[in-house]
Amino acid sequence: MNGDRYSVFSVLKNAATGNRHWQPAWRSAAPKPSYDVVIVGGGGHGLATAYYLAKEHGIRNVAVVEKGWIGGGNVGRNTTIVRSNYMLPANGRFYEWSLKLWEGLSQDINYNVMFSQRGVINLAHTSPQLDTFARRGNAMRIEGIDCELLGPAEIAPLVPRLRLDHPVFPVVGGLIQKRAGNARHDAVAWGYARAADRLGVDIVENCEVTGFTFDGDRITGIETSRGPIAAAKTAVAVAGSTSDVLRRAGLERLPIESHVLQAYVTEPIKPFLDTVVTFGVGHLYISQSDKGGLVFGGDIDGYNSYAQRGGLPIIEHLSEGLATFFPSASRLRVLRSWGGIMDMSMDGSPIICKGPRDGLYINAGWCYGGFKATPGSGWCFAHTIANDAPHNLNAAFTLDRFAAGASIDERGAGPKPWLH
Ligand SMILES: Cc1cc2nc3c(=O)[nH]c(=O)nc-3n(C[C@H](O)[C@H](O)[C@H](O)COP(=O)(O)OP(=O)(O)OC[C@H]3O[C@@H](n4cnc5c(N)ncnc54)[C@H](O)[C@@H]3O)c2cc1C
């Protein structure tokens, strides 16, 4: 188990010895033949689940099995926006709990995840759109979640380079959540991996899950590229690969589609934007990274795919949006683009549940909002696995809600994953 505790003293001590004695952040574990819990997928959600299983429930005989490397999936590919500005109570309560965990996360896992509460502003371009934001804001306040409705005069000093008076898309107002913001994505993966490892969890990288083992209908473990692993409980948290992996458990038809979501970063510039801004025209969100690049993204590519790269129409659309609202950014060069595979659920809300097979637990359907959910998702999934029952916070996020007609359709978009 790793012994380093990160502190000013360990930094000074290691500096004095030429930084030659830092230990690896987590052990490179070889899989054991069996565990109490095996978690498939070493993304943010799988790692957080392992950490909270060990910390909150004392279940430490746990393995996280990852086909690639820690941080190689969506957890290391996202635009890092963290917020809890949801309208429906089930989502609002869940994401607010997650936001509260974010607020203490660096101290909790002894790893600086650089959570920066710089605020997220959703801009409205028509008065009906502002009305819907006001409604959402009211719903948030009923749940005790912070938000404020802003007029253009209040937005101007917060986002000085924003074009407010566009003739077609004027900014008529916005909804700000000041406690929302950004975090450093790969630090979240590394921090949870390290914290789980310190509590005895095995992090097994380069180990692809190729199937499941059964006793009748009950799942008794996994088949992997490094041999079979038995488990009393098998938890799947593979985000965009959910349909592919669960097909091997006999779940052929899930209410999930896989789509690519792309993001872009420009060359670094001096401080330009202090908050996170999202636009109500089309779909565009933008923030500035600590290195200075403008990080922006928008809609998913409108076709199903397991490729971690997308097509050109999205970059054209988003660049137009960026130049429309930030004319002074129009001559910036885009340095990099990348993509990740989204597990788009049919109502835009997640699935954190036990079943439908004995021994199986599912964490999926994160659409493009799962990074902010990482602590809350891991916490609730760990509770569900440990107690064989959901916590109140994830009781609504069942798989059978789609058959029962109890969908949690935040945007009223229904079974159109490209609209969520
Ligand atoms: C471009 C982009 C921008 C985004 N922006 C935001 C944002 O601003 N805010 C926000 O909240 N969310 C955002 N998201 C969504 C967020 O990143 C995801 O919802 C979230 O990271 C998914 O959970 P995860 O971290 O566990 O997924 P992942 O990191 O993808 O973890 C799943 C893991 O499962 C592994 N796996 C798959 N198949 C197998 C197998 N057979 N065996 C073993 N392991 C397997 C994968 O290799 C992967 O490491 C964005 C995503 C992308 C791609």
The ligand as a Tripos MOL2 file, in Angstrom:
@<TRIPOS>MOLECULE
LIG
   53    58     1     0     0
SMALL
NO_CHARGES

@<TRIPOS>ATOM
      1 C1        -15.5670   15.8150  -24.8830 C.3       1 LIG1
      2 C2        -16.3050   15.5500  -23.6010 C.ar      1 LIG1
      3 C3        -16.7260   16.6030  -22.8130 C.ar      1 LIG1
      4 C4        -17.4260   16.3610  -21.6230 C.ar      1 LIG1
      5 N1        -17.6990   17.4120  -20.8120 N.ar      1 LIG1
      6 C5        -18.2750   17.2020  -19.5920 C.ar      1 LIG1
      7 C6        -18.4420   18.2820  -18.7010 C.ar      1 LIG1
      8 O1        -18.0420   19.4170  -18.9810 O.2       1 LIG1
      9 N2        -19.0340   18.0360  -17.5010 N.ar      1 LIG1
     10 C7        -19.4800   16.8020  -17.1640 C.ar      1 LIG1
     11 O2        -20.0410   16.6460  -16.0910 O.2       1 LIG1
     12 N3        -19.2870   15.7310  -17.9890 N.ar      1 LIG1
     13 C8        -18.6880   15.9050  -19.1850 C.ar      1 LIG1
     14 N4        -18.4530   14.8390  -20.0280 N.ar      1 LIG1
     15 C9        -18.9760   13.5120  -19.6590 C.3       1 LIG1
     16 C10       -18.1020   12.7810  -18.6690 C.3       1 LIG1
     17 O3        -16.7570   12.8280  -19.0580 O.3       1 LIG1
     18 C11       -18.5830   11.3340  -18.5790 C.3       1 LIG1
     19 O4        -19.9870   11.2820  -18.3950 O.3       1 LIG1
     20 C12       -17.9450   10.5800  -17.4070 C.3       1 LIG1
     21 O5        -16.5530   10.7830  -17.3910 O.3       1 LIG1
     22 C13       -18.2740    9.0890  -17.5480 C.3       1 LIG1
     23 O6        -17.8680    8.3330  -16.4420 O.3       1 LIG1
     24 P1        -16.4030    7.6820  -16.2540 P.3       1 LIG1
     25 O7        -15.4760    8.7730  -15.8500 O.co2     1 LIG1
     26 O8        -16.4790    6.5710  -15.3330 O.co2     1 LIG1
     27 O9        -16.1010    7.1980  -17.7410 O.3       1 LIG1
     28 P2        -14.7400    6.6600  -18.4230 P.3       1 LIG1
     29 O10       -13.5660    7.4790  -17.9830 O.co2     1 LIG1
     30 O11       -15.0070    6.5820  -19.8580 O.co2     1 LIG1
     31 O12       -14.6000    5.2470  -17.7400 O.3       1 LIG1
     32 C14       -15.0780    4.0410  -18.3010 C.3       1 LIG1
     33 C15       -13.8960    3.1040  -18.3720 C.3       1 LIG1
     34 O13       -14.3570    1.7980  -18.7200 O.3       1 LIG1
     35 C16       -13.3220    1.1930  -19.4390 C.3       1 LIG1
     36 N5        -13.8300    0.0310  -20.1590 N.ar      1 LIG1
     37 C17       -14.6710    0.0080  -21.2190 C.ar      1 LIG1
     38 N6        -14.8780   -1.2500  -21.6280 N.ar      1 LIG1
     39 C18       -14.1700   -2.0400  -20.7900 C.ar      1 LIG1
     40 C19       -13.9680   -3.4440  -20.7120 C.ar      1 LIG1
     41 N7        -14.5380   -4.2890  -21.5860 N.pl3     1 LIG1
     42 N8        -13.1520   -3.9180  -19.7310 N.ar      1 LIG1
     43 C20       -12.5540   -3.0840  -18.8430 C.ar      1 LIG1
     44 N9        -12.7100   -1.7570  -18.8920 N.ar      1 LIG1
     45 C21       -13.5060   -1.2450  -19.8540 C.ar      1 LIG1
     46 C22       -12.8360    2.3030  -20.3620 C.3       1 LIG1
     47 O14       -11.5330    2.0300  -20.8770 O.3       1 LIG1
     48 C23       -12.8880    3.5110  -19.4470 C.3       1 LIG1
     49 O15       -11.6380    3.7950  -18.8500 O.3       1 LIG1
     50 C24       -17.7460   15.0380  -21.2340 C.ar      1 LIG1
     51 C25       -17.3110   13.9740  -22.0160 C.ar      1 LIG1
     52 C26       -16.5740   14.2150  -23.1860 C.ar      1 LIG1
     53 C27       -16.0670   13.0600  -23.9960 C.3       1 LIG1
@<TRIPOS>BOND
     1     1     2 1
     2     2     3 ar
     3     2    52 ar
     4     3     4 ar
     5     4     5 ar
     6     4    50 ar
     7     5     6 ar
     8     6     7 ar
     9     6    13 1
    10     7     8 2
    11     7     9 ar
    12     9    10 ar
    13    10    11 2
    14    10    12 ar
    15    12    13 ar
    16    13    14 ar
    17    14    15 1
    18    14    50 ar
    19    15    16 1
    20    16    17 1
    21    16    18 1
    22    18    19 1
    23    18    20 1
    24    20    21 1
    25    20    22 1
    26    22    23 1
    27    23    24 1
    28    24    25 2
    29    24    26 1
    30    24    27 1
    31    27    28 1
    32    28    29 2
    33    28    30 1
    34    28    31 1
    35    31    32 1
    36    32    33 1
    37    33    34 1
    38    33    48 1
    39    34    35 1
    40    35    36 1
    41    35    46 1
    42    36    37 ar
    43    36    45 ar
    44    37    38 ar
    45    38    39 ar
    46    39    40 ar
    47    39    45 ar
    48    40    41 1
    49    40    42 ar
    50    42    43 ar
    51    43    44 ar
    52    44    45 ar
    53    46    47 1
    54    46    48 1
    55    48    49 1
    56    50    51 ar
    57    51    52 ar
    58    52    53 1
@<TRIPOS>SUBSTRUCTURE
     1 LIG1         1 GROUP 0 **** ****
